Amino acid sequence: MGKIKEDLPILFRTFLSIKIAEGKAESTIKQYEDNYAYFERFLELREIPKSFSELNRTLFRDYITYMQKEIITFDGHHYKSKKQRKKGLASGTINTRLKTLRVMFRCLYEEEITSNNPMAGIKNIPDPVDNIEVLSIDEMRRLLQAPDKTSYAGMRDVSLLYLSIDSMARIGELTQLKSNDFDFDHNTVTIRAGVAKNRKPRTLPLRPATTKLVKRLVLASEDFDTEYVFLTNYGEPIDRDLFRKRLYEYGDKAKIKKKVHPHLLRHSAATAFLEDGGSIRHLQMLLGHSDLRMVLRYTHLSNKAVEGQHTLHSPINKIADKRNRPRKTKI
């Protein structure tokens, strides 16, 4: 194998070019870059040359152990408490990082750029399915009240919070919205194919209260020479990490004990939608999932909601109802 095909950074850029040509979403490309950077950091820490010939199952299993036992979560985040910084990543996070490497090396092998796939046989680690916490309606209300609406940043954040809960779109889709993606007359927003995770556009209905906030933000941003809606104080598009940081601060301010993050808003809104009687098929369209099984991940209904539905709809209600029993007739 030639020197170019041995160099991992060059191989990664080749892989990235292929995926960009395939039309992968910007958010997906960014995820590839982030996850590969984590792997490179591991190689540097272990003082392993960034060479394809160094890769084998033993190395990848060492990488998994490193993520499970050594890496410090939220290391370097000044706004995270020491209590939140602990050793070991969540199983889902580890599997996401492995997925990028798996896709990368399978792609390079299938394109005949490399002679083998070093990730072959490396499986995901078990990801236990726990009861996933969601925000209650009261907690979401308190979260919406947390931003300082007298400042530009606070106005932006409350608009983005409303939009996140109302549209149930992914934060990576929302931060890339432009003003012409909104139809303020008909209260809708269109997630363009170029930013949608599944590369399929979808138009989402919004409540008037949400579009009113977004419209006000657009007017307040007129001095910035940009089409993007959600901006920093310097007129640059806000990124997910900044919003994640702000969201953590708002959760703390609202005295919410749960870990508040962007995906929790999507999950909480989806759960509230179903608990209020919304259709799972309609929810599938709102969330932008082509596979209904993916939607079921967002539907960990509370025991209280299940009990309530059971009370209303159990067949025993009709079976035991005296009014439904056949009347005895005299012979």
Order of alpha helices (4+ residues) and beta strands (2+ residues): alpha-alpha-alpha-alpha-alpha-alpha-alpha-alpha-beta-beta-beta-alpha-alpha-alpha-alpha-alpha-alpha-alpha
